[in-house]
Amino acid sequence: MHWYTDVIKKYAVFNGRAARPEFWWFVLINLIIAAVINLVFSAIGGRNTGQVVSDIYSLAVLLPSLGVGIRRLHDTNRSGWWYLLVFIPIIGWIVLIVFLAMASDPGPNRYGPNPQNPDAGAGGMQFDPQTGERLSPTPRFDPQTGQPLTPPSDPPA
């Protein structure tokens, strides 16, 4: 549920990056909430009432939805202007969904650090964005002996 609340807290934030889980969990939770609202209010006040209340909810989360979509495009190193593909019937939607489903840039890009791995490229610990597993650090060598040094251990939690 924190994926949903985190996006709502960034109500109209269009800069920065959003990882795949942040975007797709928000979309899923949004669809579930809209469907439940539609079902409940349709049962109480009729089909039109359910649709109207569901539309009002969708309008209320329009800015957060646009914000997380644009930040998701930034995460794939694309401009937020690519979001305008929604206005091209069928083909635009397909291309946009492909862009939104693509893997993140592994390191920092022009829109900021990787939200799933902010230390990538800065000498910190690195994690695989697909699996979340820690990647082995580049081997370090003792300058005097030339022997590899032991990698640093994970910091205590």
Solvent accessible surface area in square Angstrom, and as a share of the most:
residue,aa,sasa,rsa
1,M,142,0.64
2,H,103,0.46
3,W,69,0.24
4,Y,25,0.10
5,T,54,0.31
6,D,50,0.26
7,V,0,0.00
8,I,56,0.28
9,K,160,0.68
10,K,76,0.32
11,Y,99,0.38
12,A,53,0.41
13,V,58,0.33
14,F,77,0.32
15,N,112,0.57
16,G,26,0.25
17,R,16,0.06
18,A,0,0.00
19,A,4,0.03
20,R,64,0.23
21,P,39,0.25
22,E,15,0.07
23,F,12,0.05
24,W,92,0.32
25,W,119,0.42
26,F,2,0.01
27,V,44,0.25
28,L,82,0.41
29,I,23,0.12
30,N,21,0.11
31,L,116,0.58
32,I,93,0.47
33,I,43,0.22
34,A,21,0.16
35,A,53,0.41
36,V,78,0.45
37,I,35,0.18
38,N,43,0.22
39,L,128,0.64
40,V,70,0.40
41,F,75,0.31
42,S,32,0.20
43,A,89,0.69
44,I,134,0.68
45,G,44,0.42
46,G,33,0.32
47,R,206,0.75
48,N,121,0.62
49,T,53,0.31
50,G,0,0.00
51,Q,84,0.38
52,V,86,0.49
53,V,39,0.22
54,S,9,0.06
55,D,73,0.38
56,I,110,0.56
57,Y,33,0.13
58,S,53,0.34
59,L,130,0.65
60,A,55,0.43
61,V,12,0.07
62,L,86,0.43
63,L,72,0.36
64,P,0,0.00
65,S,29,0.18
66,L,55,0.27
67,G,0,0.00
68,V,1,0.01
69,G,0,0.00
70,I,32,0.16
71,R,4,0.02
72,R,0,0.00
73,L,0,0.00
74,H,16,0.07
75,D,0,0.00
76,T,11,0.06
77,N,64,0.33
78,R,50,0.18
79,S,33,0.22
80,G,13,0.12
81,W,194,0.68
82,W,111,0.39
83,Y,41,0.16
84,L,92,0.46
85,L,27,0.13
86,V,33,0.19
87,F,158,0.66
88,I,86,0.43
89,P,105,0.66
90,I,128,0.65
91,I,122,0.62
92,G,1,0.01
93,W,133,0.47
94,I,101,0.51
95,V,50,0.29
96,L,4,0.02
97,I,86,0.44
98,V,81,0.47
99,F,28,0.12
100,L,10,0.05
101,A,46,0.36
102,M,76,0.34
103,A,48,0.37
104,S,10,0.07
105,D,37,0.19
106,P,95,0.60
107,G,17,0.17
108,P,84,0.53
109,N,27,0.14
110,R,171,0.62
111,Y,50,0.19
112,G,22,0.21
113,P,79,0.50
114,N,1,0.00
115,P,55,0.35
116,Q,68,0.30
117,N,8,0.04
118,P,83,0.52
119,D,72,0.37
120,A,7,0.05
121,G,66,0.64
122,A,83,0.64
123,G,61,0.59
124,G,33,0.32
125,M,55,0.24
126,Q,68,0.30
127,F,72,0.30
128,D,38,0.20
129,P,41,0.25
130,Q,111,0.49
131,T,88,0.51
132,G,50,0.48
133,E,116,0.52
134,R,75,0.27
135,L,82,0.41
136,S,102,0.66
137,P,44,0.28
138,T,106,0.62
139,P,96,0.60
140,R,115,0.42
141,F,113,0.47
142,D,39,0.20
143,P,130,0.81
144,Q,168,0.75
145,T,88,0.51
146,G,46,0.44
147,Q,115,0.51
148,P,86,0.54
149,L,93,0.46
150,T,124,0.72
151,P,90,0.56
152,P,69,0.43
153,S,97,0.63
154,D,85,0.44
155,P,82,0.52
156,P,131,0.82
157,A,156,1.21
